[in-house]
Amino acid sequence: MMWKSYVSVTSLDEAAQLLAEHGASARIIAGGTDLLLEIERGQRKGIETVIDITRAAGLSEIREMDGRITLGPLVLHNQVVDSALIRDKALPLAQACWEVGAPQIRNRGTVAGNLITASPANDTITPLMAMDAAVTLQSARGTRTVPLREFYAGLRRTVMQPDELLREISFSALKPNERGVFLKLGLRRAQAISVVDIAVIVEFDGEIVTRARIAMGSVAPTIIRLPEVENYLAGKALTKETIREAAVLAGSIPNPIDDVRSTAAYRSEMIRILTARALQMVASNAVPQIPEHPPMLWGASKGHPPALGNGSYSHSERDPIVTTINGERREIAGGQGKTLLRFLREDAGMPGTKEGCAEGECGACTVFLDGTAVMSCMVPAPRAHGAEIVTVEGLAEAGELHPVQQSFIEHAAVQCGYCTPGFLMAGAKLLEECPNPTREEAEQSITGNLCRCTGYYPIVNALIDAAQKREEVGS
């Protein structure tokens, strides 16, 4: 058993009260993309009660008031990417969220959870640090607001107390005379952990810099600001010489971290290069944009699960999970203390969902949870209670294969076959969202799925052909 009790609540007040009662033996779960792995690996010991807030209403709002933007604790990375407000007035945060994992991970992972995990490689912390963000913490004792720069106590450590949860993230919207960018260097194009990342925000008076804010991730035990570079840029125009000197100054940061992803020497050079590149983009107003209609793989739900209608519920080892799988209502005893992936395979008799990595890397376990594509190895099994789940066994209808399934056969896109269920699920959700995808959109939709037979060309061709044939039939 990964935990003894699993409680789904309807409000933050209820969650805070449970934290007060259980103390350090309880943890809040929202996306769970970090917490589940930490529990399974033994990095989080002594957790007996898990408090699920994902179906509490009103916690995934993004709003602006008086020039200040706030994010609720359930705001997903994909919801930030999709937000016109964030794209317009906090673009570096949207760019960072777009770099997180893959669609299935961005459909579960929350910005709040990214901040709380406190890894220096967590992408969203960097732009929020550059934007002077603050977090509001809540407990049964009340609330307090902490500037993000004071939130971190060291590597993977925050100032949160065992009875506190994160209620809100807030920061000032970029003004018309401010421009910003987030850049990331990883070891691959998608599903990459930062080797170095940077967020730069510059305020201008004409061509003169009046204020610069620069934050860097994955170069120290915590996300850091570069005050020496910020001060150097103030009062200057962003000429080639100014940018060169600022980049050299940034690269002189002593003793960047040395780990399995990079040496300290390489990081120092990449700090210099990324600083120069970011400043050049801001100076020329050539900041890269997120695709206008990126594949989210969340269909009509847009990542919003149905709120709990009949109050909170608690699951222990003896309580059955009542759920709907592929349109059939199921009541299944057992499985409460495991992931949704293992619940589906071991308890629900759905072996089509594959376990490739069990850590959100390969996508072979992709399923639809309340209409949204997720990696089931990153979802606790009790989350299935009262939910609707679709697995690869449920794609075919009335004995006929889904168009994506048929297209995979015709294009020989099935090789060893182990990754195929995840690709089929991603492809089916892509066509639901985007009936006529471009090749780029098709490729983006499967960034969360690994094919170890290197068969991406026939897979992409199969997705595009399935869309074309469906459009021909529809016309």
C-alpha positions as CSV (number, residue, x, y, z in Angstrom):
1,M,0.0,0.0,0.0
2,M,1.3,3.5,-0.9
3,W,-0.9,5.1,1.7
4,K,-3.5,4.0,4.3
5,S,-6.2,6.5,3.6
6,Y,-7.1,8.6,0.5
7,V,-9.5,11.5,0.9
8,S,-11.1,13.5,-1.9
9,V,-12.3,16.9,-0.6
10,T,-14.6,19.6,-1.9
11,S,-12.7,22.7,-0.6
12,L,-9.3,24.0,0.6
13,D,-10.8,24.6,4.0
14,E,-11.6,20.9,4.4
15,A,-8.1,20.0,3.1
16,A,-6.5,22.4,5.6
17,Q,-8.5,20.9,8.5
18,L,-7.3,17.4,7.5
19,L,-3.7,18.6,7.4
20,A,-4.1,20.1,10.9
21,E,-5.4,16.7,12.1
22,H,-2.8,14.5,10.5
23,G,0.2,16.7,10.4
24,A,3.4,15.4,8.7
25,S,1.7,12.1,7.9
26,A,-0.6,13.7,5.4
27,R,0.1,15.2,1.9
28,I,-1.9,17.2,-0.5
29,I,-2.1,15.8,-4.0
30,A,-3.2,17.7,-7.2
31,G,-1.3,16.6,-10.3
32,G,0.8,14.1,-8.3
33,T,3.4,13.9,-11.1
34,D,6.2,14.4,-8.5
35,L,4.6,13.1,-5.4
36,L,3.6,9.6,-6.6
37,L,7.2,9.0,-7.8
38,E,8.6,10.2,-4.6
39,I,6.3,7.9,-2.6
40,E,7.1,4.8,-4.8
41,R,10.9,5.5,-4.6
42,G,10.8,5.9,-0.8
43,Q,11.8,9.5,-1.0
44,R,8.6,10.5,0.9
45,K,8.3,8.3,3.9
46,G,5.6,8.1,6.6
47,I,2.8,9.4,4.4
48,E,-0.4,7.7,5.6
49,T,-3.1,10.1,4.4
50,V,-3.3,11.6,0.9
51,I,-5.7,14.5,0.4
52,D,-6.9,14.9,-3.2
53,I,-8.1,18.5,-4.1
54,T,-8.5,17.9,-7.8
55,R,-12.3,17.9,-7.8
56,A,-12.8,20.9,-5.5
57,A,-14.6,23.6,-7.5
58,G,-13.1,27.0,-8.5
59,L,-9.4,26.2,-7.9
60,S,-8.2,26.3,-11.5
61,E,-9.0,30.0,-12.2
62,I,-6.6,32.4,-13.8
63,R,-7.6,36.0,-13.3
64,E,-6.3,39.6,-13.3
65,M,-7.3,42.4,-11.0
66,D,-5.6,45.8,-10.7
67,G,-2.6,44.7,-12.8
68,R,-2.0,41.6,-10.7
69,I,-2.5,38.1,-12.0
70,T,-3.4,35.2,-9.8
71,L,-3.3,31.5,-10.4
72,G,-5.4,29.0,-8.3
73,P,-3.7,25.9,-6.9
74,L,-5.2,23.6,-9.5
75,V,-4.1,25.6,-12.6
76,L,-2.5,23.1,-15.0
77,H,0.5,23.8,-17.2
78,N,-1.7,23.3,-20.2
79,Q,-4.2,25.8,-18.9
80,V,-1.5,28.4,-18.6
81,V,-0.4,27.7,-22.2
82,D,-4.0,28.1,-23.3
83,S,-4.6,31.3,-21.4
84,A,-4.8,34.4,-23.6
85,L,-4.2,36.5,-20.5
86,I,-0.9,34.8,-19.7
87,R,0.3,34.8,-23.3
88,D,-0.4,38.5,-23.5
89,K,0.8,39.7,-20.1
90,A,3.1,37.0,-18.7
91,L,4.5,35.3,-21.8
92,P,7.6,33.8,-20.1
93,L,5.4,31.8,-17.8
94,A,3.4,30.4,-20.8
95,Q,6.7,29.6,-22.5
96,A,7.9,27.7,-19.5
97,C,4.7,25.7,-19.1
98,W,4.9,24.8,-22.8
99,E,8.4,23.3,-22.1
100,V,7.1,21.1,-19.2
101,G,7.0,17.4,-20.0
102,A,4.4,16.5,-22.7
103,P,0.7,17.0,-23.2
104,Q,-0.3,14.2,-20.8
105,I,2.0,15.5,-18.1
106,R,0.8,19.1,-18.6
107,N,-2.8,17.8,-18.3
108,R,-2.0,16.7,-14.7
109,G,0.8,18.7,-13.4
110,T,0.0,22.0,-11.7
111,V,2.1,25.2,-11.5
112,A,1.6,25.1,-7.7
113,G,3.0,21.6,-7.5
114,N,5.9,22.6,-9.6
115,L,6.8,25.3,-7.1
116,I,6.3,23.1,-4.1
117,T,8.5,20.3,-5.4
118,A,11.3,23.0,-5.2
119,S,13.7,21.4,-7.7
120,P,16.1,24.0,-9.3
121,A,15.3,22.4,-12.7
122,N,11.5,23.0,-12.4
123,D,10.8,25.3,-15.3
124,T,7.9,27.4,-14.0
125,I,9.8,28.7,-11.0
126,T,12.3,30.6,-13.1
127,P,9.8,33.0,-14.8
128,L,7.8,33.4,-11.6
129,M,11.0,34.4,-9.8
130,A,11.8,36.9,-12.5
131,M,8.3,38.4,-12.1
132,D,8.6,38.8,-8.4
133,A,5.8,36.4,-7.7
134,A,4.4,35.6,-4.2
135,V,2.6,32.6,-2.9
136,T,-0.3,32.6,-0.4
137,L,-0.2,29.7,2.1
138,Q,-3.3,28.5,4.0
139,S,-3.7,26.4,7.1
140,A,-6.4,26.0,9.7
141,R,-4.6,28.8,11.6
142,G,-5.1,31.3,8.8
143,T,-3.2,32.5,5.7
144,R,0.1,34.1,5.0
145,T,1.8,35.5,1.9
146,V,5.4,34.8,1.1
147,P,7.5,36.3,-1.7
148,L,8.8,33.5,-3.9
149,R,12.4,34.7,-3.3
150,E,11.8,33.8,0.4
151,F,9.9,30.6,-0.3
152,Y,12.9,28.3,-0.8
153,A,15.0,27.1,2.1
154,G,17.4,25.0,0.0
155,L,17.4,22.1,-2.5
156,R,13.9,20.7,-2.6
157,R,13.0,22.5,0.6
158,T,10.5,25.3,1.2
159,V,9.3,27.3,4.2
160,M,5.9,25.5,4.2
161,Q,4.8,24.0,7.4
162,P,3.3,20.5,7.6
163,D,-0.2,21.9,8.1
164,E,0.0,24.4,5.2
165,L,-1.1,24.2,1.6
166,L,-0.6,26.6,-1.3
167,R,-3.7,28.6,-1.9
168,E,-2.7,31.1,-4.6
169,I,0.2,32.3,-6.8
170,S,0.3,36.0,-7.7
171,F,2.5,38.3,-9.7
172,S,2.3,41.6,-11.6
173,A,1.3,41.5,-15.2
174,L,3.9,42.8,-17.7
175,K,3.4,46.4,-18.6
176,P,3.2,47.7,-22.1
177,N,6.9,48.9,-21.9
178,E,8.1,45.5,-20.6
179,R,9.2,42.5,-22.7
180,G,10.2,39.1,-21.5
181,V,11.3,35.6,-22.6
182,F,12.0,32.2,-21.2
183,L,14.6,29.9,-22.7
184,K,15.5,26.3,-21.8
185,L,18.4,24.1,-22.7
186,G,17.6,20.4,-22.4
187,L,19.2,17.2,-23.7
188,R,16.3,16.5,-26.1
189,R,13.5,18.3,-27.8
190,A,10.7,17.1,-25.5
191,Q,10.3,15.5,-22.0
192,A,13.6,17.1,-21.1
193,I,14.8,18.3,-17.7
194,S,16.6,21.6,-17.8
195,V,20.3,21.7,-18.0
196,V,20.1,25.5,-17.8
197,D,17.1,27.8,-18.2
198,I,16.6,31.5,-18.0
199,A,13.9,34.1,-17.7
200,V,14.6,37.7,-18.7
201,I,12.2,40.6,-18.2
202,V,13.2,44.1,-19.3
203,E,11.4,47.4,-18.8
204,F,12.3,50.1,-21.3
205,D,12.0,53.9,-21.5
206,G,12.4,54.2,-25.3
207,E,15.5,52.2,-26.0
208,I,17.0,52.6,-22.5
209,V,16.7,49.8,-19.9
210,T,15.0,51.2,-16.8
211,R,14.8,47.8,-15.0
212,A,15.9,44.3,-15.7
213,R,15.0,41.1,-14.0
214,I,16.9,37.9,-14.7
215,A,16.4,34.5,-13.1
216,M,18.2,31.2,-13.8
217,G,17.3,27.6,-13.1
218,S,19.3,24.4,-12.8
219,V,22.5,26.3,-12.1
220,A,22.3,26.3,-8.2
221,P,20.5,24.4,-5.5
222,T,17.6,26.9,-5.9
223,I,16.4,29.2,-8.6
224,I,18.5,32.3,-8.5
225,R,18.4,35.9,-9.6
226,L,21.4,37.7,-11.2
227,P,21.4,41.1,-9.4
228,E,24.9,42.0,-10.8
229,V,23.7,41.6,-14.4
230,E,20.4,43.4,-13.6
231,N,22.2,46.4,-12.2
232,Y,24.7,46.5,-15.0
233,L,21.9,46.7,-17.6
234,A,20.0,49.5,-15.9
235,G,20.4,52.8,-17.7
236,K,21.9,51.3,-20.9
237,A,20.6,50.5,-24.3
238,L,20.7,46.9,-25.3
239,T,23.5,47.3,-27.9
240,K,25.6,44.3,-29.0
241,E,28.4,45.4,-26.7
242,T,26.1,45.8,-23.7
243,I,24.6,42.3,-24.4
244,R,28.0,40.8,-24.7
245,E,29.3,42.3,-21.5
246,A,26.1,41.3,-19.6
247,A,26.4,37.7,-20.9
248,V,30.1,37.5,-19.8
249,L,29.1,38.8,-16.4
250,A,26.3,36.2,-16.1
251,G,28.7,33.4,-17.2
252,S,31.1,34.4,-14.4
253,I,28.7,33.1,-11.7
254,P,30.9,31.0,-9.5
255,N,30.5,27.3,-9.0
256,P,27.4,26.3,-10.9
257,I,26.1,22.8,-10.0
258,D,27.8,19.8,-11.5
259,D,25.6,16.7,-11.9
260,V,24.6,13.9,-14.3
261,R,23.1,16.2,-16.8
262,S,26.1,18.7,-17.1
263,T,29.4,19.7,-15.9
264,A,29.8,23.0,-14.1
265,A,32.1,24.3,-16.9
266,Y,29.5,23.5,-19.5
267,R,26.8,25.2,-17.5
268,S,29.0,28.3,-17.2
269,E,29.3,28.6,-20.9
270,M,25.6,27.9,-21.5
271,I,24.7,30.6,-19.0
272,R,26.6,33.1,-21.0
273,I,25.1,31.9,-24.3
274,L,21.5,31.8,-23.0
275,T,21.8,35.2,-21.4
276,A,23.1,36.7,-24.7
277,R,20.4,35.0,-26.7
278,A,17.5,36.1,-24.4
279,L,18.7,39.7,-24.3
280,Q,19.0,39.7,-28.1
281,M,15.5,38.5,-28.5
282,V,14.1,41.1,-26.1
283,A,16.1,43.9,-27.7
284,S,14.9,43.0,-31.2
285,N,11.3,42.2,-30.0
286,A,11.7,38.8,-31.6
287,V,10.6,36.6,-28.7
288,P,9.4,33.2,-29.9
289,Q,5.7,32.5,-29.6
290,I,3.9,29.4,-28.6
291,P,2.0,27.7,-31.4
292,E,-1.4,29.3,-31.8
293,H,-3.4,26.0,-31.5
294,P,-1.1,23.6,-29.7
295,P,-2.4,20.0,-29.3
296,M,-3.5,19.8,-25.6
297,L,-5.0,16.3,-25.7
298,W,-7.8,17.4,-23.4
299,G,-10.8,17.5,-25.7
300,A,-13.8,19.5,-24.6
301,S,-13.0,19.2,-20.9
302,K,-10.0,21.6,-21.2
303,G,-8.5,19.8,-18.1
304,H,-11.5,20.6,-15.8
305,P,-12.8,17.4,-14.2
306,P,-16.4,17.4,-12.9
307,A,-16.6,18.7,-9.3
308,L,-17.6,16.3,-6.6
309,G,-21.3,16.5,-6.4
310,N,-22.1,14.5,-3.3
311,G,-19.5,15.8,-0.9
312,S,-16.1,14.5,0.0
313,Y,-15.2,10.8,0.2
314,S,-12.6,8.7,1.9
315,H,-11.0,5.5,0.7
316,S,-9.2,2.9,2.8
317,E,-8.1,-0.6,1.9
318,R,-11.5,-2.1,2.2
319,D,-13.5,0.4,0.2
320,P,-14.4,-0.4,-3.5
321,I,-13.6,1.9,-6.3
322,V,-16.8,2.7,-8.3
323,T,-15.9,4.0,-11.8
324,T,-16.9,3.9,-15.4
325,I,-14.4,2.1,-17.7
326,N,-15.1,2.2,-21.5
327,G,-18.8,3.0,-20.9
328,E,-19.3,0.3,-18.3
329,R,-20.0,1.0,-14.7
330,R,-17.6,-1.1,-12.5
331,E,-17.4,-1.6,-8.8
332,I,-13.9,-3.0,-8.0
333,A,-12.6,-4.0,-4.6
334,G,-8.9,-3.5,-4.1
335,G,-6.4,-1.3,-5.8
336,Q,-6.8,1.7,-3.5
337,G,-3.1,1.9,-2.6
338,K,-1.7,1.9,-6.1
339,T,-1.5,3.9,-9.3
340,L,-4.3,4.0,-11.9
341,L,-2.1,2.1,-14.3
342,R,-1.8,-0.9,-12.0
343,F,-5.4,-0.7,-11.0
344,L,-6.5,-0.9,-14.6
345,R,-4.1,-3.8,-15.4
346,E,-4.3,-5.8,-12.2
347,D,-7.8,-5.2,-10.9
348,A,-10.0,-4.0,-13.8
349,G,-8.6,-6.5,-16.3
350,M,-7.5,-3.9,-18.9
351,P,-4.0,-5.1,-20.0
352,G,-4.0,-2.9,-23.1
353,T,-2.7,-0.1,-21.0
354,K,1.1,-0.8,-20.9
355,E,3.7,-0.1,-18.3
356,G,6.9,1.0,-20.0
357,C,8.6,3.3,-17.5
358,A,6.1,3.9,-14.6
359,E,7.5,7.4,-14.3
360,G,5.7,9.5,-16.9
361,E,8.4,9.3,-19.6
362,C,7.1,6.9,-22.2
363,G,3.4,7.4,-22.6
364,A,2.6,3.7,-23.1
365,C,0.0,4.0,-20.2
366,T,-2.0,6.9,-21.7
367,V,-5.7,6.8,-21.0
368,F,-8.5,9.3,-21.0
369,L,-9.6,10.4,-17.5
370,D,-12.8,12.5,-17.5
371,G,-12.1,13.2,-21.2
372,T,-8.4,14.3,-20.7
373,A,-5.4,12.3,-21.9
374,V,-3.2,11.5,-18.9
375,M,-0.4,9.0,-18.1
376,S,-2.1,6.6,-15.8
377,C,1.2,5.8,-14.0
378,M,1.0,9.3,-12.7
379,V,-2.6,9.1,-11.3
380,P,-3.5,7.5,-8.0
381,A,-6.1,4.8,-8.4
382,P,-8.7,6.3,-6.0
383,R,-9.0,9.2,-8.4
384,A,-10.9,6.8,-10.6
385,H,-13.8,6.7,-8.1
386,G,-16.8,8.5,-9.7
387,A,-14.7,9.2,-12.9
388,E,-15.0,8.1,-16.5
389,I,-12.0,6.3,-18.0
390,V,-11.4,5.2,-21.5
391,T,-8.6,2.8,-22.3
392,V,-7.3,1.5,-25.7
393,E,-9.9,-1.3,-25.4
394,G,-12.6,1.3,-25.6
395,L,-11.5,3.1,-28.8
396,A,-13.3,0.7,-31.2
397,E,-17.0,1.3,-31.5
398,A,-19.7,-1.3,-32.6
399,G,-17.0,-3.7,-33.6
400,E,-15.2,-1.2,-35.9
401,L,-11.7,0.0,-35.3
402,H,-11.1,3.7,-34.6
403,P,-9.8,5.5,-37.7
404,V,-6.4,5.9,-36.0
405,Q,-6.3,2.1,-35.3
406,Q,-7.1,1.3,-38.9
407,S,-4.6,3.8,-40.2
408,F,-1.8,2.3,-38.0
409,I,-2.5,-1.1,-39.7
410,E,-2.4,0.4,-43.2
411,H,0.8,2.3,-42.6
412,A,2.6,-0.5,-40.7
413,A,2.9,1.9,-37.8
414,V,2.9,-1.1,-35.4
415,Q,6.3,-2.5,-34.8
416,C,7.0,-4.3,-31.6
417,G,3.6,-2.9,-30.5
418,Y,4.4,-2.2,-26.9
419,C,4.1,1.6,-27.3
420,T,1.2,1.4,-29.7
421,P,-1.7,1.8,-27.1
422,G,-0.3,5.1,-25.9
423,F,0.2,6.4,-29.5
424,L,-3.4,5.3,-30.4
425,M,-4.8,7.2,-27.4
426,A,-2.8,10.3,-28.1
427,G,-3.8,10.2,-31.8
428,A,-7.5,9.7,-31.1
429,K,-7.6,12.7,-28.8
430,L,-5.6,14.7,-31.4
431,L,-8.2,14.0,-34.0
432,E,-11.0,14.9,-31.6
433,E,-9.4,18.3,-30.9
434,C,-7.9,19.0,-34.4
435,P,-9.8,17.2,-37.2
436,N,-7.2,18.2,-39.8
437,P,-3.8,18.4,-38.0
438,T,-0.6,19.7,-39.7
439,R,2.5,17.5,-39.5
440,E,3.8,19.7,-36.8
441,E,0.7,19.4,-34.7
442,A,0.8,15.6,-35.2
443,E,4.4,15.5,-34.0
444,Q,3.6,17.7,-31.0
445,S,0.7,15.5,-30.0
446,I,3.0,12.5,-29.5
447,T,5.9,14.2,-27.7
448,G,4.8,12.3,-24.6
449,N,5.1,8.9,-26.4
450,L,8.3,7.1,-27.0
451,C,8.7,4.5,-29.7
452,R,11.8,2.4,-29.0
453,C,11.7,0.9,-32.5
454,T,12.3,4.5,-33.9
455,G,9.1,4.2,-36.0
456,Y,8.0,7.8,-35.8
457,Y,7.6,8.4,-39.5
458,P,4.9,5.8,-40.1
459,I,3.2,6.8,-36.9
460,V,3.0,10.5,-37.9
461,N,1.9,9.5,-41.4
462,A,-0.8,7.3,-39.9
463,L,-2.2,10.1,-37.8
464,I,-2.4,12.5,-40.8
465,D,-3.9,9.9,-43.1
466,A,-6.5,9.0,-40.5
467,A,-7.5,12.6,-40.3
468,Q,-7.7,13.0,-44.1
469,K,-9.9,9.9,-44.5
470,R,-12.2,10.9,-41.7
471,E,-12.6,14.3,-43.3
472,E,-13.4,12.7,-46.7
473,V,-16.0,10.5,-45.1
474,G,-17.5,13.5,-43.3
475,S,-17.7,15.5,-46.5
